[in-house]
């Protein structure tokens, strides 16, 4: 047998995970294992070549098969490939390679290939058998990325058909048993635990005096504080040993740039590097490579990218903002975007651990211990908060709509999944049974969101493959257009003036190749195909991709076809346009949101005819009848989704008017009708009998009356629609059961004859109060000598007496008159007879005549 391709002793020198290679070899005898190892232990570097060597040893055919390793981010995949290739003494693209969006460096001899989860997902859709692949290593599964979660379920299913496929999941946290249970066949897969090799770590707290975030995101004063804290801490570290590099964590690319700029102004003689997904490959390589002899000290400012996905060599100091950026879905507004949140404690611990890999380290947390205690223990899985449209399409193409039958770490949330399915039906990507259509399979091939894939497909017909690809490449890569204007950004990208122009151009060429594929060009042309003005190309493609985000100016804000209102960022050049195609709208508050709760971050202008062509399926022309201000009215409305294009008053038809009354009652409740005193009293009497006696006495709650509206109110609906007032007592009597209705006055009388001979009104409890009691309010003197305690509902519900003073104020509440006369009355008499001397207050209330008169008149 030829020698194994990798020298594990050389590659694993000094790596803690090298100590468990024997255990991992034994675990992989069954073909599946889970590795639990903290960041920095070397699992990403050493486990893939170990698996490659095992495949080589077991190979009996023409070749051992490639090891495909997933990394959650492009930067991490490239860095991992570069590091392993260096340790193996080869170049990237030979024995070790990588494939990420827009960048592939592999060859026929590549045995370990680092990829992003999206790349592997699309390979699975193309061929679930994964020909030529001998093993898959899922790295960083603890980050709970949506695509990684999908891969866990799909690969577990693949392995049921391919027993020779080696499958390894690697986690940096203690949730490894969860994945062991999912990947094992009947019994959990073995878990190989590699303890951290941490040196002593000093924790310092450096909270900022003000707020970390406000309605616009991370505050500038807080970023100033992070930069000052990092500069001071790095200066102290250099004074101690002269060689410490620092790693500063902030939530996003914009914050990285702001903190890095401040550090460059203050840290003379120090190299300040930026690390996030949008910096160029050379800058990423520089930040993730070790400092060479003679190089100045370094401060790397990074997003959460450097938490666990990759290692930044030489770090002995970590400065942590305690913030993270995570996807959040706003179902009410139909928006999904990245929001700034408090990082989890698990993430903060991983960040801190980066400082103690090589020797004693220090972490400075830019928050206090109370904030630490309030941080969530673990990060939120992406599937719990993200838009699921792309995931739902992938699962439908896989043959498991909604994830049905797949061993996923968590089920997909039902509301978000339902919204995603609705979107996919609108794109023509799913059939009635939830299976992928031919169009859906076509869209799944494009490595962008399915809506943008639809924009590429339709846009290629409408404006040409190249312009459509350029717009989709721009929108899909989260560029920040100046003033939110995508047309302006596209011009800068084409001219090469934008920092990301080279990467955008590569992506545009790749999407153009997809758009000109015969399968795409044979797809039916959209309604918008035809002449599109040059200055509206961007808006047309965005509108074709996201028709529900076509927007019209309404005063100071824009109304989207979906019904969402949003403001423009201050100073946006888009403010003068009546119509926009919105690519990015996010939750926000403050001046930019203009009171709407949302702000347009990226859009392009278009005109009304083009808006109507691109979103033709949202056009409606209908008569809308509403019941407002006490009467029904109708208008003929032409609309684009929620955007009214024209509205003309018309006469409502009787049937539509009745339906409008029904709809208004269902939405606003029966209080809209205005209950008269008589109708309200009747309803209360019936409610008490229903609550206490049950059937056949009718339920007269709002919900029950609305359900039976046609049984009791149908004849009056025309009158209500015409604006005439209706007494609801007669309609309500239609619900009375016969022959029991004849006993209504006996079981629930309107009045009660008291001892004085007066007929006092009984106040019945509200219809929605099943435990309420009927009440009689009467002057105390009118009940002298009355020992009986009256009851209604056939004697089941005692009447509650509110005994009043001569001035009508409550003196006592009782449902047992006999007990009142024998006890509390004496105290009431003592307090009241001096105040009301003209009224009788006998010592013996049993023998005194009941009266409504004063003592003299009596």
N, C-alpha and C positions, 0 to 999 in steps of 0.2 A: 504494500500500500504506500502511496506517495505521502510525504510528510504533510501534516496539517497546515492549512494556509496561514494561521495566525500564531505568533509566539506569545502565548498568554502570560508567561512569566515576565517578559519585557513590557508588555502593554499594562499589566496589572501591578507593576512595581509601585509600592507605596499606597495602593488603593485599598481601603478597608474591605471592599466587596470581594477582593481576592481570597480572603479567608473563608468564604463560604462556597467557593467554586465546586469543591467536592460534593458538598451537600446538594448544590443545584444540579450537578451531573446526575446524581442518584434520583433526584426528584423528576428529572426529565425522562427517566426511563418509561414513564407512562405517557409522555408526549405533551403534558400540560403542567405548568407550574406558575406560581405567583411569587414575585420577589418583593419583599418589603424592606426598603433601605432609604434612609434620609438623604436629602440633597447633599452632594459633595462626596458620597461614598464611592463613586465610580461605577455605578450600575449601568449608566448609559454607555460608558466607554468599554466596559469589560464583558457584560453579558452577551451582546450581539456577536462578538468574535468567538466566545465560548460556544454559542449555539451553532455558529458556522463550522467550527471544528467538529462538533458532535455530528452534524449532518455529513461532513466529509468522512468521518469514521464509519458511519452507518451506510454510506452510499453503496449501492450495488449496481446501479444503472450507469448511464452516460455522464451524469453529473449530480452533485449533492443538492442542487436547488439553492436558490438565493434566500437570504435572510432579509426580510423587509421590516424595518423598524420605524414606528410612527413617533413623530414628535409634534406636540400641539401647535407649534409655530414654525414659520419658514426660517426665521433666524436660528432657532434651536436646531432644526434639521441640518442646515448648512454648517453650523458650528460643530455639531457632533460628528458629521462626516469628516470635516477638516481635521479635527483632533484625532480621531481614530486612524485616519490615513497617515497622519504625521507619526503616530506611535508605531504604526505597522511598517513604516519606512516606504510608503508609496504615495502617489499623488491621488488627489480626489478625481474620481472617474475611472480609476483602475480597479484595484481590489475593493475599494470602498467608494461609494458614490452617493449622490442625493438627487431627489426629484421633488421640486416644489413648484408652485404655480409660476409658470414662465421661466423656469430654470431647471434644466435636467443635465446632470453630469454623471453618466453611467456608461459602461462598456460591456462587451461580451464576457469579460472576465470578472465583472463585479459580483462579489459574494455577499456583501452587506450594503444595503441601500436604505438610506434614511429618507422618509417621506412624511408629508403632512397627512393627517387623517382623511382629508378630502380627496387626496390623490388615490389612496387605497380604496376608499368607498367607490369611486368611479371605476376602478379596476374590477372590483367585485361585481358591479353591475354589468360590465362588459363580458366578464367570464367568471362566474362564482367558483370555478375550479381552481383559479389562480395558478395556471400552468407555469412551470418554471420556478415556483416559490416553494421552498421547503419548510420555511418557518416564518411566523409573524411575531414580532415583539411589540407589544403595546406599552409604550413608555408614558409615565406621568398620568396614569389613569385616575389618580386621586384628584386631579384638577377638574374632573367631571365636565369636560367639554362635551357639547352635544354630539359632535361627530365621533368622538372617542367612545361615548356611551353606545352609539349605534353599532360601532365596530365590534364591541364586546358581544352584543347579541347576534350579529350576523356571522362573526367568525366562529362562535360556539356552534352555530347551525352548520356552517361549512365543515367543521371538524367531524360532525356526525357522518358525513359522506366521505371525508378524506382523513382516515385514521392516521395516515403518515404525516399529516401537517402538524408540526410542532408549534405550540402556542404558549407564549409567555406574556404575562401582564406584570408591570412594575409600578409600584406605588411608593410614595415618600411618606405616607401617613399610615395610621393604624386601621384603615378600612380594607386592608388586604383580604381578610376572610370573606367579605362581601363578594369580591371578584372571584375568589377561589370557589365559592358556591355556584357562581354563574357559569364558570368555565368547566367545572368538573362534570363528568357524565355519571349522574346518579350519586356520586360521593364528591365532596369538595376536593379540588386540586390541592396538591401539597404547597405549603407556604414556606419559603426560605427567608429567614429573618436575618438581616445584617445590621447590627447596632451601629449607631453613629460613633465616630471617633473624634468627638469634639474636645477642644481645649477649653480652659476656663474662659467664661464670657462675662464681661462687665456690662451691666445694664444701667444706663443713665436716662433720666426723664427730663425733657426740655420743652414743656408745653408753651405754646404761643400765647401772648396776652389776649388776642382777639379770636374771632371765629375762623375755623378752617375753611368753611364753605358758606356760600350764600345762594340766592336764587339763580345766580349766573354760573355757579360752579366753584372752583377753588379760588379763594380770595388772593389778590396780589400781595397783601401784607403777610399772609401765611407763607407764600412762596419765598418772600424776602426772608422770613424767619428760618425756613428750611435751609436756604442758601447760607445765611450767616452761621447757623448752627453747624452746617457741614464744614464751612471754611474754618471755624474756630476748632472744631474737633479734629480736623485733619492736621491743622497746625500743631496741636498738642501731640498727636500721634507721631508726626515727623520728628518732633523734638525728643520723643522717647526713644525711637529706634531708627529713624531716618529712612525707613523703607516701606512704610505702610501705605497701601492703596485704599481708597474709600469707594463704597458703593452707596448711592443715594437713591431711595425708592420714592417715586411720585406716581400719581395715577395714570397720566396719559402723555401723549407725544407733545402736546402744547405745553404742559407743565415741565416736561423734560427740557424743552428749549428755553423756557423762562429761567429755570434754576441754573442751567448750564451757562447762560449768558451772564447771570449775576456772579457765578463762580469765576468765570474767566476775567471779570473785572477786578476781583479781589484776590484770587489765588495766583500770584505771580510765580513763575517757575514751575507751575503744575499743569499737566496736560488734562484738560477737561473733555471727556468723551460722552457722546449721547448714544443710548441703546434703546431702540424700540423698532417696531415692525416697519416703519416708514423711512428709516435712514438707509443710505446706500449700502451695497454689499461690502465695499471696502471699509466703510466706517464700522459696520457690524463686525467684520473680521478683526479690525484693530481693537475694538472694545473687548472682544472675547478671546483675544490672544494674550499670552503672558508678556509682561514688561521685559524688554531686552536690556542687557547690560548697557549702562550709560544713558538709558532713557530717563526722563524726569518722572517724579511721582505722578500718580494718576488719580483722578476722581471720575468715576463712571456714573452718570445720572441715567437711571433706567426706570422703565415701567415694571409691572409685576413679571415681565418676561424673565428676569434674572432670579426669580424666587426659587424655581426648581427646574425649569426647562433646560437651563444651561448654566455653566459655571464661569464666573469672571475670575481669572487667576489673580493671586497676589493680594486679595482683599483681607484686611485686618480690622477695618472700621466700616460699620453700616449705619447710615442715617435714614430713619424710617418716618415718612409722613403719616403713616397709619391709614392711608386712603387707597382705594382701589377703584377701578372702572369696570362695571359689569353690565351686561345687557339686561334691560328691563322692558317688558311689554305692557303698553297701555291699551288694554282691550277697548275701553270706552272711546278712545280717539283713533283706534286703528293704527297705532304707532309703536314701533320698537326702536330703541336706541340705547346707546351707552350712557349710563349715569354714574356719577361719582358717589361712592358709598364708603362707609367705614370698612376697612379690611377685616377679615376674620382673624381671630387669635392664632389659628393654625398657620395662616399666611404670614403673620407677624413673626411667629417663631421660626418659620423657614427663612425669612429675610434675615433675622438676627443670626441664625446659624451660619450664614455665609461668612461671618467675621471670624469664626473660630475653627476653621478647617485646617489652617497651617500652623497655628500657634495661638496663644492667648489673644483674644479679640475684644472689641467693644461695640455695643450697639447704643445709639442715641435715639430715643423715641421722642418725636416732636409732639407729644401729647402726654397727659398725666395718667396716673394709675386708675383713676375713676373711669376715664375714657376706655382704658384697657379692659376693665371689668365689664363694660357695657358692650364691647365688640362681640359679634356672633362667634361661636366656637369654630364653626366651619364655614367655608364659602358656599354660596348658593349654587347648586348644580345648574348648568346653563339651560338644561331642558325645562327647568321649573319657571324660567323667566323670559325665555327667548321666543322669537317668532319661529313657528314650527313648519312653515311652508316648505322649505327645502327638505327638511327631515321627512315630512309626510310624503313628499314625492318619491324620495329615495326608497322608503319602506314600501310604497305602492309598487314601484318597479321591482323591488325584491320579492314581492308576492306576500308581504305581511302588512296589509294596510293598518295604519295606526299602531304598528308594533305587535299586532296580534300574534301570539305564539312564540315571540322572541324572548330570550332571557335577558332583558334589559336591566340595568342597575335600578332604575325607577320607571314606572309607567309614565307615558306622556300625559301631561295634564289635559283633561277632557275639554275644558273651554278653549284653550289655545289650539288644541288639535282640531276642534270643530271649526274654528275660524280659518285654520290653514286649509282644511278640506274645502271650505266655501271658496277660498281664493283659487284653489286648484281647479275646482269645477268651472269657475269663471274664465280660467286660462284654457279650458278645454283639455286639461291634463289628466283628468279622472273621468271614468264612466260612472253610471248610476250605482254600481256595486262597489265603488271606491278603488277599482283597479286602474292601473296606468293605461292611458290610451296611447296610440301611436305618437300623437303630439307630445304627450307627457314623457314618453321615453326619449323623444328628440330633445326636449328641454332639459332632461336630467343629464344629458351628455355635456351640456355647457357648464363650465365650472363657476357659475355665478348663481345668485338667487333666481328661482324659476320665473319671477316677474321680469327681471332683467333679461333672462334668456328669451322670454317671449318678446321683449322689446328688441332684442337682436334679430330674432326671426322675422318679426313684422317690419322692423326698421330697415332691414336689408332690402325688402321690397319697396318700401316707401321712399327712402333717401339714398339707397345704395349700401353695399356691404361694408365698405371702408368707413364712411361717416358713422354708420350705426355702431360698428365695432369700436370706433374711437369714443363715442358717447358712453357706451356700456362699460368700456374699460375705465373711463373716468369716474363714472358713478359708482361702480362696484368696488373701487379701491379707496374709498373714504378720504378723498382729497378735500381740502378746505377751500372752496372757491372764494375769491375776494368779494366781499359784500354779498355773498351767497349767490353770485351770478355765474352759472355754469357755462354760459356762452363765452364769457370773458376768460374763464379758466381754460376752456378748450383752446382758445386762441393762444394763450400763454404756453400750453403744453405743446401745441403744434410748432410754436416758434422756439421751443427748447428753453424757455425762460423759467419755467417752474422747476423746483428742485427734483421732483419725481418724474421729469419728462422722459428720461430714458426707460425707466421701468414701465411707464404708461405706454410708450411706443411699442415695446416688446409685447405687452399684453394686448394692445390693439391689433397687432399683426396676427397674434394667435387667435383672437376672436374672429378676425376677418377670414382666416382659413376655415374656421368652423362654419361661418355664415355662408361661405361659398361652396361648402360641401354639397354634392348633388342632393342628398337627403333634405337639406335645409331649403335649397333653392326650389325644390319641387313642392314645398308646402304651399297651401293656398295663400294668395295675397290678401292683406288686410284692407278694410275699407279706406284707410288713409293713403293707400298707394296712389301715386300720381304726383303732380307737381307740388313740391314743398319749397317755399322760398328759402334761400341760402341762410338768411338770418334766423330761420325758424327750425333748422334741422335739429338742433339740440332739444328744443322744446318738443318737437314731434316724437323723437325717439323716447324721451322720458314719459310723454303722455301715453304712448303705445305700451310702454312697460308698466306704468302706474296710472291707469285712467282714473282711478278713484281719487287721485291727488291732483287732478286738474282743478285749478282754483281761479276764482273771480274776485276782484276787489269789491269790498262792501264797506264803504266808509274808510276807516283807518286800518281795517284788517282784511284778510282774505278768507273766503269761504271755500273749502274744498268740496269736491263732489261727494266725498264720503260723509259730509256733515260737520267735519271738524273746522273750527275757526283758528286762525293763527296770525301772528304778527310778523313783521319783517325786522331783521336786525337793524339798529340805528345806522343811518348813512348808506343803506343798501341802494345800489343803482337800479334795483328792480321796482322801486316804489312807484315809478310812473307808469307801469304797465298794468292794464286792466286784467289780462289773463296770464296765468303762469302754469307751467308744468312743474310740480314740486317733486324733487327727488328725495329730500330729507327734511322731515318736520319732527321736532322733538319737544318733549315737555319742558316748560320753562315758565318763569314768572318775571315780574319786573317790567321795565319800560318796553323791552323788545317784544314781549308777548302781548302787550296792549290789552291786558285783562282777559285774554283768551285761554291762558294756560299752556300755550304752545307757540313755537317760533319756527319760521322757515329758515333752515340752514343752507339749503342748496336748491336752486330752481332755475328755470329758463323761461324766457318770454315766448308767447305764441298768441295768435289772434283767435277770435271766436269761431270762424269757420273751421280752422284747423283743429281747435279743441273739440268741436262737434264731430269731426271726422275721426279723430283718434280715439274718442270715447263714445263712439256711436251706439254701442250696446247699452249705454247708460241714459240715452235720450228717451224721454217719455212725453206724451201729449195726452192729457187726461183732464177730466172735470173733477175737481176736488171740492167736496161738500163738507162744511164744518158747522158745528153748533157752538156759537159764541154769542156772548151778551144776550142770552135768552132767546135766540132764534137761529134757524139754519140759513146759511148763505153758501153760494157756490161760485167758483171761478174756474175758467178753463186755463190750465197751466201747462206750459211747455217748459221742461226742465232737463238739466244735465245732472243726474243724480240729485243731490240736495240743492243745486244751484238753479234758481228760477230764471228762465230766459224771457218769458213773457207771461202775463196774467190778465185775463179779461173777465169781468163779472158776467155771470149767466144765471138763469133761474134754475134753482134746484128741482129735480124731479121728486115727487112724493116719496118714492122708495129710497132715493139717496138721502133725502132729508131725515127719514126715519132712521136709517143706518147711522147718520151723523149724530143723532140724539143718542142712539145706543153706544156708539163709540165714545162720545163725550162722557156718558155716565160710567162706562167701564174705566175710563182714564181718571176722571175726577171724583167719582163717587156720587151717591144719591143725594148728598148735600147740595148738589147743583140744582136740584128741583125746588128746593125751598119748602119744607114741611110746615103746614099750618098747625096751629095748636091742637085742633081736633084730630088731624091725621097723626101727629106725633103721639098723642095720648092713646089712640087706638093701637098704634104700633107697639107702644110700651106694654099695653095690656096683653096683646097677643104674644109678645116676647116672653113675658113672665109665664104664661101658660105653657109655652113651648119648652122653656127651661125646666119648669117644675113638673109638668104632666107629660111632656113628650108628645108623640103622635097621638091623634092626627092634627094637633095644633101646629100651625105652620112655623117654620124657621123664617124670621123676618130680619135677619142680619143683612148687612149690605151685600155680602157675597151671595147669599141665598136669593135675595130679591133680584139681583142682577142676573143670576142664572135663570130665574123664572120670569124675566121681564115681560115676555109675550103673554104669559098667563094672566097677568094682573094689570099691565099698563098699556098693552098694544092699542086699544081704542083711543088713548089719549096722546099717542106719539105724534100724530099729525098736528094736534092743537099745540103741543109743546114746540114742535118745529116751526110753527107759524108765529111763535112768540106769545101765545095766549097762556094765561095762568091757569093751572089745574089744581083743584083740591085733591090731594092724594087719598083722602079717607074713603071715598066710594071705590076707587080702584083696589085699595087694600082689602076691602070687604070681599072682593072676589076670591080671596084666598081662604076665606073661612070654611072650615069643614062642615059638611052636613051629615047627620042632623045635629052634631055637637054645637053648631053655631047658635042654636036657640038658647044655650046655657051660658053664652058669653057674659051677659050682665049678672048672672048668678055667680059665676066662677071668678070674674074679674070686674066687679061693679065699678062704675065711675065715681060713685059717692058712697059715703057711709053715714047712716043716721046715728048720731051720738046721743048721750043721755039727756041733753037739753032739748032734743028734738030737731036740732039743726042738721042739715045734710052737708057734711064736710067732704071736700074733694080728696080722693086718694091719689097721691103722686106715685106712679109706678117707676121702677128703676129704668135706666137707659136700656135700649134694646141689646146692647153689647155687654151687659153686666149680668151674667147668669146667677151671681150670688147676691144681687141687690135685693133690698126689701121694700115693699110698699109702705109709704109714709102718709100719716094723717096729721096735719098741723092744726091744732085746735086750742082755744083758751082753756086753761086748767079748770075754771069754774064750770065749764059745760060738761065736765065728766064726773062731778060729785056723785058718789053713790054707785058708780059703775064698776062692778067687779069683773065683768066679762072681759076677756082679751080677744077681740075679733080676729078672724083669719080669713084669707081668700084662697083661691085655688082648691076649693073643696075642703077647707080647713087645714091645708098643709103649710100655708105660709102666714105666720102671725103678722098682723099689722103693727108697725112701729109708730108709736105716738110721740109727737113732738108737742109737749104741753107748754103753752105760751103764757106769758104775762099779759095783763090787760093792754100793754103797749105793743103786744105782738112779738116780744122777744122770748127766745127759748129759756124755759126754767128747768125742764127735765126731759129725758128721752127714755122711753120704756115700752116694752111689749107685754108688761105684766102689771096692770092697773091695781090689782088687789095688793100686791107687794108694795107698790108705791104709796098707796093710802096708809098702809100699816107702818111704813118706815120713813122714807125720805120726805114725805109731805110735811111733817112737823117742822123740819129745818127750813123748808121753802116758806112755810107760813110765817115763821119767826122773822125771816128776812124781808118778806114782801108786804105784810099787812100794814107796816108803818109807811111804806112807800106808796101803796095804793089803798088808802083807808076807805075809799068809797066803794070798794069791791069786797064781796064776802070772802072771809078767810076763817071758816068755822073750825073749832077744835075737832069736831067729829065730822069728817067729810062723808062718812057713810050715810048719815041721816039728812045732810043738807041737800036742798033741792038743787039740781043742776040748772044753771041759768047762764044766759049770755048778757044779762043786765047788771047794773050796779046794785049795791045792797039796798039803796033807797028805793029804786024803781022796782026791785024784786019785792 
